[in-house]
Amino acid sequence: MRKVMSISLTEKVAEQLEKYVRGSGRNKSDVVRESITLYLWETELRETQRRLGRKAKKAGIVTEEDALKAIS
């Protein structure tokens, strides 16, 4: 199911979006949808890294080498 939403962009961002979609052949909805999805995914990833980073430090895992040793 899809939900229609309205967003407000600054003139500069709207112009950049228009320029991008003209050059890419994609439509604005697809670009905005993908951008929001990517933003949310990256935000969740950073939160997970922050949360697990604290636990890893407490366990003495500081470097990638430490992590590989811990999972081997």
PDB file of N, CA, C and O in Angstrom:
ATOM      1  N   MET A   1       0.840  -1.166   0.000  1.00  0.00           N
ATOM      2  CA  MET A   1       0.000   0.000   0.000  1.00  0.00           C
ATOM      3  C   MET A   1       0.894   1.240   0.000  1.00  0.00           C
ATOM      4  O   MET A   1       1.947   1.250   0.637  1.00  0.00           O
ATOM      5  N   ARG A   2       0.486   2.248  -0.690  1.00  0.00           N
ATOM      6  CA  ARG A   2       1.239   3.495  -0.762  1.00  0.00           C
ATOM      7  C   ARG A   2       0.466   4.598  -0.062  1.00  0.00           C
ATOM      8  O   ARG A   2      -0.763   4.577  -0.001  1.00  0.00           O
ATOM      9  N   LYS A   3       1.199   5.546   0.457  1.00  0.00           N
ATOM     10  CA  LYS A   3       0.590   6.709   1.095  1.00  0.00           C
ATOM     11  C   LYS A   3       1.160   7.946   0.414  1.00  0.00           C
ATOM     12  O   LYS A   3       2.378   8.096   0.309  1.00  0.00           O
ATOM     13  N   VAL A   4       0.306   8.809  -0.035  1.00  0.00           N
ATOM     14  CA  VAL A   4       0.730  10.038  -0.697  1.00  0.00           C
ATOM     15  C   VAL A   4       1.058  11.066   0.368  1.00  0.00           C
ATOM     16  O   VAL A   4       0.289  11.280   1.305  1.00  0.00           O
ATOM     17  N   MET A   5       2.223  11.708   0.211  1.00  0.00           N
ATOM     18  CA  MET A   5       2.650  12.728   1.157  1.00  0.00           C
ATOM     19  C   MET A   5       3.070  13.965   0.377  1.00  0.00           C
ATOM     20  O   MET A   5       3.445  13.883  -0.793  1.00  0.00           O
ATOM     21  N   SER A   6       3.001  15.082   1.029  1.00  0.00           N
ATOM     22  CA  SER A   6       3.440  16.339   0.432  1.00  0.00           C
ATOM     23  C   SER A   6       4.641  16.833   1.225  1.00  0.00           C
ATOM     24  O   SER A   6       4.633  16.793   2.455  1.00  0.00           O
ATOM     25  N   ILE A   7       5.676  17.300   0.525  1.00  0.00           N
ATOM     26  CA  ILE A   7       6.845  17.838   1.213  1.00  0.00           C
ATOM     27  C   ILE A   7       7.138  19.234   0.689  1.00  0.00           C
ATOM     28  O   ILE A   7       6.731  19.599  -0.414  1.00  0.00           O
ATOM     29  N   SER A   8       7.836  19.987   1.479  1.00  0.00           N
ATOM     30  CA  SER A   8       8.236  21.336   1.096  1.00  0.00           C
ATOM     31  C   SER A   8       9.754  21.357   0.977  1.00  0.00           C
ATOM     32  O   SER A   8      10.457  20.934   1.895  1.00  0.00           O
ATOM     33  N   LEU A   9      10.261  21.847  -0.151  1.00  0.00           N
ATOM     34  CA  LEU A   9      11.696  21.931  -0.384  1.00  0.00           C
ATOM     35  C   LEU A   9      12.093  23.377  -0.584  1.00  0.00           C
ATOM     36  O   LEU A   9      11.297  24.193  -1.047  1.00  0.00           O
ATOM     37  N   THR A  10      13.326  23.688  -0.232  1.00  0.00           N
ATOM     38  CA  THR A  10      13.816  25.019  -0.564  1.00  0.00           C
ATOM     39  C   THR A  10      13.903  25.113  -2.077  1.00  0.00           C
ATOM     40  O   THR A  10      13.953  24.097  -2.770  1.00  0.00           O
ATOM     41  N   GLU A  11      13.922  26.317  -2.574  1.00  0.00           N
ATOM     42  CA  GLU A  11      13.998  26.504  -4.018  1.00  0.00           C
ATOM     43  C   GLU A  11      15.257  25.858  -4.579  1.00  0.00           C
ATOM     44  O   GLU A  11      15.226  25.239  -5.643  1.00  0.00           O
ATOM     45  N   LYS A  12      16.357  26.004  -3.864  1.00  0.00           N
ATOM     46  CA  LYS A  12      17.630  25.441  -4.326  1.00  0.00           C
ATOM     47  C   LYS A  12      17.555  23.916  -4.427  1.00  0.00           C
ATOM     48  O   LYS A  12      17.980  23.338  -5.427  1.00  0.00           O
ATOM     49  N   VAL A  13      17.020  23.271  -3.402  1.00  0.00           N
ATOM     50  CA  VAL A  13      16.916  21.807  -3.415  1.00  0.00           C
ATOM     51  C   VAL A  13      15.956  21.361  -4.510  1.00  0.00           C
ATOM     52  O   VAL A  13      16.220  20.377  -5.202  1.00  0.00           O
ATOM     53  N   ALA A  14      14.852  22.069  -4.673  1.00  0.00           N
ATOM     54  CA  ALA A  14      13.890  21.723  -5.727  1.00  0.00           C
ATOM     55  C   ALA A  14      14.540  21.827  -7.106  1.00  0.00           C
ATOM     56  O   ALA A  14      14.308  20.986  -7.975  1.00  0.00           O
ATOM     57  N   GLU A  15      15.350  22.857  -7.298  1.00  0.00           N
ATOM     58  CA  GLU A  15      16.045  23.012  -8.580  1.00  0.00           C
ATOM     59  C   GLU A  15      17.064  21.899  -8.799  1.00  0.00           C
ATOM     60  O   GLU A  15      17.203  21.382  -9.908  1.00  0.00           O
ATOM     61  N   GLN A  16      17.774  21.537  -7.735  1.00  0.00           N
ATOM     62  CA  GLN A  16      18.747  20.443  -7.843  1.00  0.00           C
ATOM     63  C   GLN A  16      18.045  19.129  -8.180  1.00  0.00           C
ATOM     64  O   GLN A  16      18.537  18.343  -8.990  1.00  0.00           O
ATOM     65  N   LEU A  17      16.895  18.898  -7.553  1.00  0.00           N
ATOM     66  CA  LEU A  17      16.126  17.690  -7.832  1.00  0.00           C
ATOM     67  C   LEU A  17      15.656  17.682  -9.279  1.00  0.00           C
ATOM     68  O   LEU A  17      15.779  16.671  -9.970  1.00  0.00           O
ATOM     69  N   GLU A  18      15.127  18.792  -9.733  1.00  0.00           N
ATOM     70  CA  GLU A  18      14.672  18.893 -11.124  1.00  0.00           C
ATOM     71  C   GLU A  18      15.810  18.606 -12.102  1.00  0.00           C
ATOM     72  O   GLU A  18      15.643  17.858 -13.065  1.00  0.00           O
ATOM     73  N   LYS A  19      16.958  19.205 -11.842  1.00  0.00           N
ATOM     74  CA  LYS A  19      18.126  19.007 -12.708  1.00  0.00           C
ATOM     75  C   LYS A  19      18.534  17.540 -12.713  1.00  0.00           C
ATOM     76  O   LYS A  19      18.851  16.975 -13.760  1.00  0.00           O
ATOM     77  N   TYR A  20      18.523  16.932 -11.532  1.00  0.00           N
ATOM     78  CA  TYR A  20      18.916  15.526 -11.438  1.00  0.00           C
ATOM     79  C   TYR A  20      17.952  14.624 -12.211  1.00  0.00           C
ATOM     80  O   TYR A  20      18.394  13.762 -12.970  1.00  0.00           O
ATOM     81  N   VAL A  21      16.653  14.810 -12.031  1.00  0.00           N
ATOM     82  CA  VAL A  21      15.694  13.920 -12.694  1.00  0.00           C
ATOM     83  C   VAL A  21      15.708  14.101 -14.205  1.00  0.00           C
ATOM     84  O   VAL A  21      15.507  13.141 -14.949  1.00  0.00           O
ATOM     85  N   ARG A  22      15.945  15.331 -14.662  1.00  0.00           N
ATOM     86  CA  ARG A  22      16.059  15.543 -16.110  1.00  0.00           C
ATOM     87  C   ARG A  22      17.244  14.759 -16.678  1.00  0.00           C
ATOM     88  O   ARG A  22      17.146  14.165 -17.751  1.00  0.00           O
ATOM     89  N   GLY A  23      18.351  14.762 -15.959  1.00  0.00           N
ATOM     90  CA  GLY A  23      19.547  14.076 -16.436  1.00  0.00           C
ATOM     91  C   GLY A  23      19.512  12.576 -16.272  1.00  0.00           C
ATOM     92  O   GLY A  23      20.178  11.850 -17.009  1.00  0.00           O
ATOM     93  N   SER A  24      18.738  12.106 -15.310  1.00  0.00           N
ATOM     94  CA  SER A  24      18.734  10.672 -15.011  1.00  0.00           C
ATOM     95  C   SER A  24      17.593   9.919 -15.692  1.00  0.00           C
ATOM     96  O   SER A  24      17.658   8.700 -15.853  1.00  0.00           O
ATOM     97  N   GLY A  25      16.562  10.638 -16.086  1.00  0.00           N
ATOM     98  CA  GLY A  25      15.406   9.972 -16.675  1.00  0.00           C
ATOM     99  C   GLY A  25      14.479   9.354 -15.640  1.00  0.00           C
ATOM    100  O   GLY A  25      13.512   8.684 -15.999  1.00  0.00           O
ATOM    101  N   ARG A  26      14.760   9.570 -14.370  1.00  0.00           N
ATOM    102  CA  ARG A  26      13.907   9.040 -13.300  1.00  0.00           C
ATOM    103  C   ARG A  26      12.881  10.101 -12.920  1.00  0.00           C
ATOM    104  O   ARG A  26      12.992  11.257 -13.326  1.00  0.00           O
ATOM    105  N   ASN A  27      11.883   9.698 -12.139  1.00  0.00           N
ATOM    106  CA  ASN A  27      10.910  10.697 -11.701  1.00  0.00           C
ATOM    107  C   ASN A  27      11.205  11.137 -10.265  1.00  0.00           C
ATOM    108  O   ASN A  27      11.904  10.450  -9.520  1.00  0.00           O
ATOM    109  N   LYS A  28      10.663  12.287  -9.897  1.00  0.00           N
ATOM    110  CA  LYS A  28      10.948  12.864  -8.581  1.00  0.00           C
ATOM    111  C   LYS A  28      10.523  11.946  -7.439  1.00  0.00           C
ATOM    112  O   LYS A  28      11.239  11.816  -6.446  1.00  0.00           O
ATOM    113  N   SER A  29       9.378  11.318  -7.575  1.00  0.00           N
ATOM    114  CA  SER A  29       8.906  10.440  -6.499  1.00  0.00           C
ATOM    115  C   SER A  29       9.889   9.310  -6.227  1.00  0.00           C
ATOM    116  O   SER A  29      10.182   9.002  -5.071  1.00  0.00           O
ATOM    117  N   ASP A  30      10.399   8.692  -7.288  1.00  0.00           N
ATOM    118  CA  ASP A  30      11.360   7.599  -7.108  1.00  0.00           C
ATOM    119  C   ASP A  30      12.628   8.082  -6.418  1.00  0.00           C
ATOM    120  O   ASP A  30      13.149   7.417  -5.522  1.00  0.00           O
ATOM    121  N   VAL A  31      13.123   9.248  -6.842  1.00  0.00           N
ATOM    122  CA  VAL A  31      14.357   9.776  -6.258  1.00  0.00           C
ATOM    123  C   VAL A  31      14.144  10.127  -4.786  1.00  0.00           C
ATOM    124  O   VAL A  31      14.980   9.794  -3.947  1.00  0.00           O
ATOM    125  N   VAL A  32      13.054  10.786  -4.470  1.00  0.00           N
ATOM    126  CA  VAL A  32      12.783  11.166  -3.076  1.00  0.00           C
ATOM    127  C   VAL A  32      12.552   9.918  -2.231  1.00  0.00           C
ATOM    128  O   VAL A  32      13.061   9.834  -1.113  1.00  0.00           O
ATOM    129  N   ARG A  33      11.796   8.950  -2.742  1.00  0.00           N
ATOM    130  CA  ARG A  33      11.541   7.702  -2.015  1.00  0.00           C
ATOM    131  C   ARG A  33      12.857   6.989  -1.705  1.00  0.00           C
ATOM    132  O   ARG A  33      13.089   6.562  -0.575  1.00  0.00           O
ATOM    133  N   GLU A  34      13.711   6.867  -2.714  1.00  0.00           N
ATOM    134  CA  GLU A  34      14.997   6.194  -2.516  1.00  0.00           C
ATOM    135  C   GLU A  34      15.875   6.968  -1.528  1.00  0.00           C
ATOM    136  O   GLU A  34      16.558   6.369  -0.698  1.00  0.00           O
ATOM    137  N   SER A  35      15.855   8.284  -1.621  1.00  0.00           N
ATOM    138  CA  SER A  35      16.655   9.120  -0.726  1.00  0.00           C
ATOM    139  C   SER A  35      16.214   8.960   0.722  1.00  0.00           C
ATOM    140  O   SER A  35      17.050   8.833   1.616  1.00  0.00           O
ATOM    141  N   ILE A  36      14.919   8.967   0.955  1.00  0.00           N
ATOM    142  CA  ILE A  36      14.407   8.806   2.317  1.00  0.00           C
ATOM    143  C   ILE A  36      14.733   7.414   2.844  1.00  0.00           C
ATOM    144  O   ILE A  36      15.144   7.265   3.995  1.00  0.00           O
ATOM    145  N   THR A  37      14.552   6.395   2.010  1.00  0.00           N
ATOM    146  CA  THR A  37      14.870   5.022   2.414  1.00  0.00           C
ATOM    147  C   THR A  37      16.335   4.905   2.807  1.00  0.00           C
ATOM    148  O   THR A  37      16.660   4.314   3.837  1.00  0.00           O
ATOM    149  N   LEU A  38      17.220   5.467   1.986  1.00  0.00           N
ATOM    150  CA  LEU A  38      18.651   5.421   2.272  1.00  0.00           C
ATOM    151  C   LEU A  38      18.983   6.191   3.549  1.00  0.00           C
ATOM    152  O   LEU A  38      19.780   5.723   4.361  1.00  0.00           O
ATOM    153  N   TYR A  39      18.387   7.351   3.731  1.00  0.00           N
ATOM    154  CA  TYR A  39      18.614   8.139   4.942  1.00  0.00           C
ATOM    155  C   TYR A  39      18.205   7.354   6.189  1.00  0.00           C
ATOM    156  O   TYR A  39      18.948   7.309   7.170  1.00  0.00           O
ATOM    157  N   LEU A  40      17.040   6.747   6.148  1.00  0.00           N
ATOM    158  CA  LEU A  40      16.564   5.983   7.306  1.00  0.00           C
ATOM    159  C   LEU A  40      17.460   4.779   7.577  1.00  0.00           C
ATOM    160  O   LEU A  40      17.749   4.470   8.734  1.00  0.00           O
ATOM    161  N   TRP A  41      17.906   4.093   6.516  1.00  0.00           N
ATOM    162  CA  TRP A  41      18.797   2.949   6.673  1.00  0.00           C
ATOM    163  C   TRP A  41      20.124   3.388   7.301  1.00  0.00           C
ATOM    164  O   TRP A  41      20.627   2.736   8.216  1.00  0.00           O
ATOM    165  N   GLU A  42      20.686   4.493   6.805  1.00  0.00           N
ATOM    166  CA  GLU A  42      21.964   4.980   7.342  1.00  0.00           C
ATOM    167  C   GLU A  42      21.819   5.431   8.793  1.00  0.00           C
ATOM    168  O   GLU A  42      22.721   5.215   9.603  1.00  0.00           O
ATOM    169  N   THR A  43      20.700   6.053   9.122  1.00  0.00           N
ATOM    170  CA  THR A  43      20.451   6.484  10.490  1.00  0.00           C
ATOM    171  C   THR A  43      20.380   5.281  11.421  1.00  0.00           C
ATOM    172  O   THR A  43      20.948   5.300  12.512  1.00  0.00           O
ATOM    173  N   GLU A  44      19.686   4.242  10.990  1.00  0.00           N
ATOM    174  CA  GLU A  44      19.588   3.024  11.799  1.00  0.00           C
ATOM    175  C   GLU A  44      20.960   2.353  11.934  1.00  0.00           C
ATOM    176  O   GLU A  44      21.309   1.858  13.006  1.00  0.00           O
ATOM    177  N   LEU A  45      21.730   2.339  10.854  1.00  0.00           N
ATOM    178  CA  LEU A  45      23.074   1.756  10.904  1.00  0.00           C
ATOM    179  C   LEU A  45      23.953   2.494  11.903  1.00  0.00           C
ATOM    180  O   LEU A  45      24.630   1.861  12.713  1.00  0.00           O
ATOM    181  N   ARG A  46      23.954   3.840  11.858  1.00  0.00           N
ATOM    182  CA  ARG A  46      24.772   4.622  12.794  1.00  0.00           C
ATOM    183  C   ARG A  46      24.355   4.356  14.236  1.00  0.00           C
ATOM    184  O   ARG A  46      25.211   4.246  15.115  1.00  0.00           O
ATOM    185  N   GLU A  47      23.062   4.252  14.488  1.00  0.00           N
ATOM    186  CA  GLU A  47      22.575   3.974  15.844  1.00  0.00           C
ATOM    187  C   GLU A  47      23.033   2.588  16.296  1.00  0.00           C
ATOM    188  O   GLU A  47      23.456   2.413  17.439  1.00  0.00           O
ATOM    189  N   THR A  48      22.951   1.624  15.415  1.00  0.00           N
ATOM    190  CA  THR A  48      23.401   0.266  15.747  1.00  0.00           C
ATOM    191  C   THR A  48      24.900   0.259  16.019  1.00  0.00           C
ATOM    192  O   THR A  48      25.355  -0.370  16.974  1.00  0.00           O
ATOM    193  N   GLN A  49      25.669   0.955  15.185  1.00  0.00           N
ATOM    194  CA  GLN A  49      27.119   1.033  15.400  1.00  0.00           C
ATOM    195  C   GLN A  49      27.435   1.704  16.734  1.00  0.00           C
ATOM    196  O   GLN A  49      28.329   1.265  17.457  1.00  0.00           O
ATOM    197  N   ARG A  50      26.713   2.750  17.052  1.00  0.00           N
ATOM    198  CA  ARG A  50      26.934   3.445  18.327  1.00  0.00           C
ATOM    199  C   ARG A  50      26.638   2.525  19.504  1.00  0.00           C
ATOM    200  O   ARG A  50      27.420   2.435  20.450  1.00  0.00           O
ATOM    201  N   ARG A  51      25.500   1.845  19.432  1.00  0.00           N
ATOM    202  CA  ARG A  51      25.083   0.961  20.523  1.00  0.00           C
ATOM    203  C   ARG A  51      26.039  -0.215  20.680  1.00  0.00           C
ATOM    204  O   ARG A  51      26.469  -0.529  21.790  1.00  0.00           O
ATOM    205  N   LEU A  52      26.369  -0.862  19.567  1.00  0.00           N
ATOM    206  CA  LEU A  52      27.253  -2.022  19.640  1.00  0.00           C
ATOM    207  C   LEU A  52      28.695  -1.622  19.909  1.00  0.00           C
ATOM    208  O   LEU A  52      29.459  -2.393  20.490  1.00  0.00           O
ATOM    209  N   GLY A  53      29.073  -0.409  19.484  1.00  0.00           N
ATOM    210  CA  GLY A  53      30.431   0.073  19.736  1.00  0.00           C
ATOM    211  C   GLY A  53      30.726   0.165  21.220  1.00  0.00           C
ATOM    212  O   GLY A  53      31.821  -0.180  21.664  1.00  0.00           O
ATOM    213  N   ARG A  54      29.758   0.627  21.981  1.00  0.00           N
ATOM    214  CA  ARG A  54      29.943   0.708  23.444  1.00  0.00           C
ATOM    215  C   ARG A  54      30.119  -0.682  24.038  1.00  0.00           C
ATOM    216  O   ARG A  54      30.980  -0.897  24.891  1.00  0.00           O
ATOM    217  N   LYS A  55      29.300  -1.622  23.581  1.00  0.00           N
ATOM    218  CA  LYS A  55      29.405  -2.993  24.092  1.00  0.00           C
ATOM    219  C   LYS A  55      30.729  -3.625  23.693  1.00  0.00           C
ATOM    220  O   LYS A  55      31.341  -4.345  24.482  1.00  0.00           O
ATOM    221  N   ALA A  56      31.172  -3.358  22.472  1.00  0.00           N
ATOM    222  CA  ALA A  56      32.435  -3.918  21.988  1.00  0.00           C
ATOM    223  C   ALA A  56      33.594  -3.389  22.813  1.00  0.00           C
ATOM    224  O   ALA A  56      34.475  -4.158  23.199  1.00  0.00           O
ATOM    225  N   LYS A  57      33.611  -2.092  23.092  1.00  0.00           N
ATOM    226  CA  LYS A  57      34.690  -1.522  23.900  1.00  0.00           C
ATOM    227  C   LYS A  57      34.736  -2.146  25.282  1.00  0.00           C
ATOM    228  O   LYS A  57      35.810  -2.435  25.807  1.00  0.00           O
ATOM    229  N   LYS A  58      33.557  -2.352  25.871  1.00  0.00           N
ATOM    230  CA  LYS A  58      33.511  -2.994  27.189  1.00  0.00           C
ATOM    231  C   LYS A  58      34.068  -4.407  27.139  1.00  0.00           C
ATOM    232  O   LYS A  58      34.631  -4.895  28.119  1.00  0.00           O
ATOM    233  N   ALA A  59      33.909  -5.070  25.981  1.00  0.00           N
ATOM    234  CA  ALA A  59      34.409  -6.437  25.815  1.00  0.00           C
ATOM    235  C   ALA A  59      35.860  -6.458  25.345  1.00  0.00           C
ATOM    236  O   ALA A  59      36.426  -7.529  25.127  1.00  0.00           O
ATOM    237  N   GLY A  60      36.467  -5.274  25.189  1.00  0.00           N
ATOM    238  CA  GLY A  60      37.858  -5.206  24.773  1.00  0.00           C
ATOM    239  C   GLY A  60      38.061  -5.279  23.266  1.00  0.00           C
ATOM    240  O   GLY A  60      39.179  -5.482  22.793  1.00  0.00           O
ATOM    241  N   ILE A  61      36.989  -5.116  22.522  1.00  0.00           N
ATOM    242  CA  ILE A  61      37.086  -5.144  21.060  1.00  0.00           C
ATOM    243  C   ILE A  61      37.178  -3.692  20.587  1.00  0.00           C
ATOM    244  O   ILE A  61      36.211  -2.933  20.651  1.00  0.00           O
ATOM    245  N   VAL A  62      38.374  -3.333  20.108  1.00  0.00           N
ATOM    246  CA  VAL A  62      38.613  -1.950  19.720  1.00  0.00           C
ATOM    247  C   VAL A  62      38.918  -1.833  18.231  1.00  0.00           C
ATOM    248  O   VAL A  62      38.518  -0.863  17.588  1.00  0.00           O
ATOM    249  N   THR A  63      39.619  -2.809  17.687  1.00  0.00           N
ATOM    250  CA  THR A  63      40.005  -2.759  16.278  1.00  0.00           C
ATOM    251  C   THR A  63      39.251  -3.823  15.487  1.00  0.00           C
ATOM    252  O   THR A  63      38.605  -4.700  16.061  1.00  0.00           O
ATOM    253  N   GLU A  64      39.342  -3.733  14.167  1.00  0.00           N
ATOM    254  CA  GLU A  64      38.734  -4.771  13.320  1.00  0.00           C
ATOM    255  C   GLU A  64      39.388  -6.114  13.587  1.00  0.00           C
ATOM    256  O   GLU A  64      38.728  -7.154  13.557  1.00  0.00           O
ATOM    257  N   GLU A  65      40.682  -6.087  13.848  1.00  0.00           N
ATOM    258  CA  GLU A  65      41.401  -7.342  14.158  1.00  0.00           C
ATOM    259  C   GLU A  65      40.828  -7.973  15.420  1.00  0.00           C
ATOM    260  O   GLU A  65      40.642  -9.189  15.479  1.00  0.00           O
ATOM    261  N   ASP A  66      40.548  -7.154  16.429  1.00  0.00           N
ATOM    262  CA  ASP A  66      39.935  -7.671  17.659  1.00  0.00           C
ATOM    263  C   ASP A  66      38.581  -8.311  17.360  1.00  0.00           C
ATOM    264  O   ASP A  66      38.250  -9.363  17.908  1.00  0.00           O
ATOM    265  N   ALA A  67      37.803  -7.672  16.491  1.00  0.00           N
ATOM    266  CA  ALA A  67      36.482  -8.194  16.137  1.00  0.00           C
ATOM    267  C   ALA A  67      36.616  -9.526  15.406  1.00  0.00           C
ATOM    268  O   ALA A  67      35.868 -10.462  15.686  1.00  0.00           O
ATOM    269  N   LEU A  68      37.556  -9.618  14.477  1.00  0.00           N
ATOM    270  CA  LEU A  68      37.745 -10.867  13.748  1.00  0.00           C
ATOM    271  C   LEU A  68      38.190 -11.991  14.684  1.00  0.00           C
ATOM    272  O   LEU A  68      37.750 -13.131  14.530  1.00  0.00           O
ATOM    273  N   LYS A  69      39.046 -11.686  15.639  1.00  0.00           N
ATOM    274  CA  LYS A  69      39.465 -12.687  16.624  1.00  0.00           C
ATOM    275  C   LYS A  69      38.278 -13.150  17.471  1.00  0.00           C
ATOM    276  O   LYS A  69      38.160 -14.330  17.799  1.00  0.00           O
ATOM    277  N   ALA A  70      37.408 -12.211  17.818  1.00  0.00           N
ATOM    278  CA  ALA A  70      36.262 -12.534  18.675  1.00  0.00           C
ATOM    279  C   ALA A  70      35.255 -13.424  17.968  1.00  0.00           C
ATOM    280  O   ALA A  70      34.588 -14.229  18.618  1.00  0.00           O
ATOM    281  N   ILE A  71      35.129 -13.300  16.656  1.00  0.00           N
ATOM    282  CA  ILE A  71      34.130 -14.108  15.951  1.00  0.00           C
ATOM    283  C   ILE A  71      34.722 -15.371  15.324  1.00  0.00           C
ATOM    284  O   ILE A  71      33.994 -16.202  14.781  1.00  0.00           O
ATOM    285  N   SER A  72      36.036 -15.508  15.401  1.00  0.00           N
ATOM    286  CA  SER A  72      36.678 -16.703  14.816  1.00  0.00           C
ATOM    287  C   SER A  72      36.637 -17.868  15.758  1.00  0.00           C
ATOM    288  O   SER A  72      37.129 -18.947  15.427  1.00  0.00           O
TER     289      SER A  72
END
